[in-house]
Amino acid sequence: MTKKEIVLKIAEEADLKQMDVKTVVQKTFDHIIDALSKGQTIELRNFGVFKVKSRKPRMGRNPKTGASVPIPERKKVVFKAGMVMKKKVK
């Protein structure tokens, strides 16, 4: 399902203009991204939790040359589904 499909479905069910729904959905995503970029955790009850985790620096290997290459610390976004979502998807 795409963002456009979500907007169309919400607009139809709530009897709202698509442009208004699109603005709200986009602003929601923008605020989630902004909070995650600051290292904050986003907890949406019954849906799940988004948080930023750090991956430790490590030594990797260049597959072409076989040389050791240092891989720096990285941050990644992880998502853990909430109980309601887990039950419905199951």
Secondary structure, 3 states (H helix, E strand, C coil): CCHHHHHHHHHHHHCCCHHHHHHHHHHHHHHHHHHHHCCCCEEECCCEEEEEEEECCEEEECCCCCCEEEECCEEEEEEEECHHHHHHHC
